[in-house]
Amino acid sequence: MKETLHTAEQIRKRVLEHTIKNNGGYLSQACSSAEILATLYLKIMHLGRSLAPMIPPPFPGVPSASNKNYFRGGLYNGPAAPEYDRFYLSPAHYALVLYTTLIEVGRMAPEALDQFNKDGSTVEMIGAEHSPGFDMMGGSLAQTLSQAGGIALTRKKRNEPGKVWVFMSDGEFQEGQTWEAVQTLFHYKIDNLGVFIDINGQQCDGQTCDVMCLDPLEERLKAFGAYTVAVNAHDPEALAHAAQHSHPDKPLFVLCYSDPCRGMPLLEKRKPKLHYVRFTSEAERDEYRKFLNNQFQGV
């Protein structure tokens, strides 16, 4: 699992570099989810080769009868063929972390980040269905699981061997639609779908437990018919093993308990507001720049 751990560190490093350069970025999301995404791409998901250009094309406009050049970001995850898995990232604000993951696993060029959040670019700050690695719009949180469940049900009815994987954040379990989706997955015995939840205990308004407590999340998921596995989000071996659990007639939910400051202890000073980092002064930016040079030297 050394390759996976190294990739996770590279993801954090690249997100930190981007944040320092642009005076803003989703650092805590990179800290908490780097191993999860690295393990999914390197050890769990069976994806075909990317069908997308290494440098993402500009936004071609919404699809219509007169616009045949529409671009799906899911092409970076390979073809939607029956034998391949499909991946859907639900919390769209994790887009920067997903982009850096695509770069580190060789599916997108590093130069693509130069387009980040620029007018006319598909490399959006909040990922949409045309953004690299995305295949659908998740809406105002929690809609991706319902859509992925429908896709998984269709694949099951067609006897397709490929699985469906969904990445979610813990805050999405404050949404009613999430729970409707879970009970629907159980009702239709959708067992070709696996969900990895980044439980970092943080959201835009502070700590998740203060905004709306989710505990006991695992027991609630079981009550709705899910098969659950709880793991350390920073242990690639445990993450990979969780995906191998047999769960006939039930969807798999992997509860990944993570540290939103993993690898970047400087973030501890910002608690409990970790959702987005914009430096308060040039001195603070220099502090992070020095940390980057010291901590990630040789990574």
Secondary structure, DSSP 8 states (H G I E B T S, - for coil): -HHHHHHHHHHHHHHHHHHHHHT-B-HHHHHHHHHHHHHIIIII-------S-SS------S-BTTB-----GGGGG----TTS-EEEE--GGGHHHHHHHHHHTTSS-GGGGGGTT-TT-SS-SS--TTSTT--S--TTTT-HHHHHHHHHHHHHHTT----EEEEEEGGGGGSHHHHHHHHHHHHTT--SEEEEEEE-SEETTEEHHHHS---SHHHHHHHTT-EEEEEETT-HHHHHHHTT---TTS-EEEEEE--TTTT-GGGGGGTT--S-B--SSHHHHHHHHHHHHHHTTT-
